[in-house]
Amino acid sequence: MKVARFFGILAGAIFGIAGVLVLIGSVALAVNSLDEPVRLSETPVAAEERSQELMEAVARGDYQGVSACLYGQPDLGVGREPEDEMGKLIWDAFVGSISYEFSGQCYATDSGISRDASITSLDIASAGTNLKSRVKAILDAQVAQAEDMTEIYDESNNIREELVMAALSQAVADALKEDTTTVTRDVTMNLIFRDGQWWVVPDQALLQAISGNMAS
C-alpha cells in the first residue's frame, strides 16, 4: 500500500467521526424564527437546571441527551457510529476527555437567559502530529525483523495492506496516549422559554466546542 493512500485513510478516520458529531447546518433552523421573548427580572431555577442538564450530557458524550436540551431537538448524528477501528479509537478518546466548568450562574439578558461555561476536550488534530514517523518506525521494525520478505511485501512490491492498517491503528493508539493535547473553549449558552420549558439555543461556538471543532 502506498504511503499517500494509508495517510488518506487516516484522514478519513479522523474526519469521518464528524459524522457522529454535531452538524451545524441541521440546527440552524432552530435559531432563525425566534420571537422576541419577554425580558426577565430574575433567573428561573429551571433555566439553571436545563443548562446543567446539557453540560452533563456533553460530558457523558450523550448526544441524544444533548439534542433533548437544544431548541428544536436537532439530529446530532447519534445513530451513526465510526465504521473503523481508528475512528472508534479517536471518538472514544474524544468523548472520554470532555469536561466542563461553569463561570457562574445564569443571568438575564435582553433576549432571555444566558450562562457562561468552558468546555475542555481532546484536540483531535493533535493526534496526527507524529503519526507519519510513528507508522514508519513500526513498519521499519517489522521489515528488520522479518525472515521472509513475502510476509511484508505483496506481488506489486508494496507493503501488505493488512500490515499498514495494523501499524496505523497502533500508531493512532500510541498517539492518543502520548501526543495529544487538550483545548478549552469558552461558550455562552443562550436559553429561551418555549412550550412550557427552557431550551438552549444552539450557536456555532457551542456546537464547535461540543464537537471537538469538527462541526462547520
Number of C-alpha atoms within 10 A of each C-alpha: 17 12 14 9 10 16 17 11 16 20 13 15 21 22 15 20 21 22 17 18 25 27 21 18 11 12 23 15 14 16 13 8 7 12 9 10 12 12 12 14 10 10 16 14 9 13 25 18 12 18 25 15 15 21 25 16 17 23 20 15 21 15 23 17 18 24 23 17 25 21 20 17 18 22 17 21 17 16 10 12 15 19 11 13 15 25 23 16 17 22 25 13 18 20 19 14 16 22 17 17 12 17 13 9 13 22 18 17 15 11 16 20 24 22 21 17 18 17 21 19 24 23 16 22 14 15 22 19 12 16 20 13 11 19 23 16 14 17 19 12 11 16 16 9 10 12 10 9 14 12 13 19 16 13 8 8 11 13 20 17 15 11 17 22 18 16 19 24 19 17 24 26 18 16 18 20 12 11 15 18 14 14 14 16 17 17 21 17 21 23 27 22 16 11 7 6 12 22 25 27 21 25 17 16 15 22 21 19 23 26 24 26 21 22 18 12
